[in-house]
Amino acid sequence: MREKLPRVPAGKVIKVLERVGFVLVRQSGSHKIYKNREGKRVTVPYHSGKILHPKVLRSILRDADLTVERFKELMR
């Protein structure tokens, strides 16, 4: 069974991505696009204060090659 995802706003997800080496390369409307040194790209829909849908968060973690467990560790 899949590990339960935390309910978090986009701002916290962005902080975790930046902590693991992703940098903001551009923004298109409400979508912020981040890349890391290896060229992996992650798009985060940014709506201030809104909680990300679990499917969106799972997609972001998959694109960033992060496990749910690792994500939770980095949020602390």
N, C-alpha and C positions, 0 to 999 in steps of 0.2 A: 504494500500500500504506500502511496505517496506521502511524504512528510508534509504536515500542515504548514501552509505559508502564513507568515505574519501579515497583519493588515497595516500597511504603511503608506504614507503620502510619498509623492514623487521626490520631494526634497531629501528624504532620508535615503532613498535609493540612489540618488545622485551623489550624496556624500560617500556612500559605500563604493560606488563605481570610481570616484576620484581617488579614494584610498587605495584601490588596487591598480591604479595607473591609467585610468581612462581620462581623457581631456575633451572638453567641449570644442568641437570643430565648427559647428554651425547650428543655426536654429531656423526651422521652417514653421512659422506660425506658432502653435503651442507644442511642437515637437522639438526636443533638444537631441542633437546627434553627437554621440561621443565615440572616440576611437582610442585604441591603445597602441603601443609601439609595434605590436605584431600585425596591426591592420584590422583587428576585429572591430566591427561597428555595432553600436547599440543605440537604439532610438528610445527615448523616454518621453511619453506624453506628459507635459507639465501643466497642470492646472492647480494653482496655489491652494494648498490645504486639502485638496481632494484625495481620497484614498484610492490607490490603484486597484483595479479588479485583479483577483488572484490569477486569472489566465494571462493577463498582461504582465504581471510580475514574474510568473513562471517563464514567459517568453524572454523577458529581459535577462533573467538569470541564465537561461540556456544560451542566449547570444553572447553573454559575458563569460561563459564557462565557469559559473559559480554554482555550488551546491546550496541547497536551502540551509544546511547546517553551517557552512562557511559564511553565508550571507548573514545569518543570525549572529555569528561570532563577530563579524566586522561591524555590526550595528551597535555593539556595546561601547 
